[in-house]
Amino acid sequence: QVQLAESGGGSAQAGESLKLTCVVTGYISRGCGMGWYRQAPGLERELVATISNDGTTSYSDSARGRFTISQDNVKNILYLQMTNLKAEDTAIYYCATRLHHLQECNYWGQGTQVTVSS
């Protein structure tokens, strides 16, 4: 059984940093890739960053230059280092596969809350 468990969320002041962690248990094909998504109150869920099985990364415009996605393939852990946080980064952050629209890759975590105060 596949499980994705996020941690590392919490409260921060604008300009501070947080690091999110997603521990993956069970088997997910490397081809699915991994990513971080977020959903702010009243808004649709949006992509933050993704990483492919070859290590290629991609970021949303809001995340580029401030956030860094990385993964430890040995420990099956996905990270999101967030720096220079802004109030608009406040959201629930989800760990999921990059190709989650495919049935065989459709895995999501429960989310971790990030709250940034200005």
C-alpha positions as MATLAB code, in Angstrom:
seq = 'QVQLAESGGGSAQAGESLKLTCVVTGYISRGCGMGWYRQAPGLERELVATISNDGTTSYSDSARGRFTISQDNVKNILYLQMTNLKAEDTAIYYCATRLHHLQECNYWGQGTQVTVSS';
ca = [
       0.000    0.000    0.000;
       1.376    3.377   -1.007;
       1.406    6.172    1.530;
       2.723    9.717    1.266;
       3.227   11.506    4.567;
       4.066   15.204    4.658;
       5.615   17.029    7.581;
       7.454   20.246    8.269;
       4.602   22.670    7.890;
       3.819   25.275   10.491;
       3.849   29.000   11.073;
       6.502   31.398    9.860;
       7.041   35.094    9.482;
       7.452   36.629    6.059;
      11.031   36.265    4.934;
      11.648   33.115    6.953;
      12.193   29.598    5.671;
      10.519   26.225    6.099;
      11.427   22.789    4.783;
       8.703   20.303    3.952;
       9.323   16.577    3.912;
       7.305   13.816    2.273;
       8.073   10.237    3.197;
       6.909    7.732    0.605;
       6.184    4.170    1.627;
       5.215    1.458   -0.800;
       6.096    1.285   -4.453;
       5.610    4.134   -6.904;
       7.095    3.816  -10.373;
       9.990    6.250  -10.915;
       8.292    7.245  -14.117;
       5.502    8.909  -12.138;
       7.825   11.633  -10.881;
       7.000   13.598   -7.747;
       5.780   17.053   -6.931;
       4.466   19.518   -4.430;
       1.099   21.192   -4.791;
      -0.768   23.660   -2.617;
      -4.255   24.894   -2.016;
      -5.036   28.190   -0.381;
      -8.457   28.913    1.145;
     -11.027   29.602   -1.525;
      -8.629   28.806   -4.346;
      -7.998   25.794   -6.538;
      -5.082   23.503   -5.912;
      -2.020   24.573   -7.849;
       1.324   23.129   -8.773;
       4.330   24.376   -6.821;
       7.202   22.251   -8.074;
       7.867   18.896   -9.704;
      10.831   16.602  -10.157;
      11.087   13.933  -12.816;
      12.786   10.567  -12.492;
      15.847   11.983  -14.250;
      16.076   14.831  -11.742;
      14.636   17.530  -13.978;
      12.833   20.128  -11.884;
      10.072   22.557  -12.720;
       8.601   25.396  -10.692;
       5.621   27.674  -10.742;
       6.380   31.323  -11.334;
       5.677   32.094   -7.688;
       8.012   29.373   -6.442;
      10.888   29.825   -8.851;
      13.920   31.343   -7.190;
      12.569   30.854   -3.662;
      11.676   27.164   -3.416;
      13.801   24.117   -4.148;
      12.449   20.618   -4.705;
      14.715   17.650   -4.149;
      14.489   13.976   -3.409;
      16.426   11.189   -1.752;
      15.801    8.168   -3.950;
      17.413    5.809   -1.467;
      15.238    6.856    1.458;
      12.203    7.644   -0.749;
      11.854   11.123    0.693;
      10.785   14.250   -1.168;
      11.703   17.694    0.085;
      10.608   21.255   -0.539;
      12.907   23.929    0.810;
      11.023   27.202    0.979;
      12.866   30.458    1.549;
      11.817   34.104    1.678;
       8.281   33.057    2.488;
       5.444   35.420    1.722;
       1.950   35.705    3.147;
       0.574   34.470   -0.168;
       2.415   31.180    0.353;
      -0.106   30.348    3.069;
      -1.808   27.130    2.001;
      -2.072   23.427    2.578;
       0.871   21.792    0.827;
       0.462   18.352   -0.689;
       2.983   15.812   -1.816;
       1.906   13.860   -4.887;
       3.214   12.269   -8.015;
       3.934   14.480  -11.011;
       1.817   12.328  -13.326;
      -1.045   11.988  -10.850;
      -3.564   12.238  -13.699;
      -2.557    8.702  -14.669;
      -4.343    5.974  -12.750;
      -1.145    4.107  -11.965;
       0.446    7.302  -10.593;
      -2.485    8.771   -8.699;
      -1.081    9.134   -5.202;
      -1.490   12.064   -2.796;
      -0.548   12.840    0.760;
      -2.888   14.316    3.343;
      -1.239   17.716    3.279;
       0.570   19.938    5.719;
      -0.495   23.467    6.628;
       1.882   26.365    6.038;
       0.897   29.730    7.471;
       2.990   32.815    6.778;
       2.391   36.022    8.669;
       3.402   39.363    7.226;
];
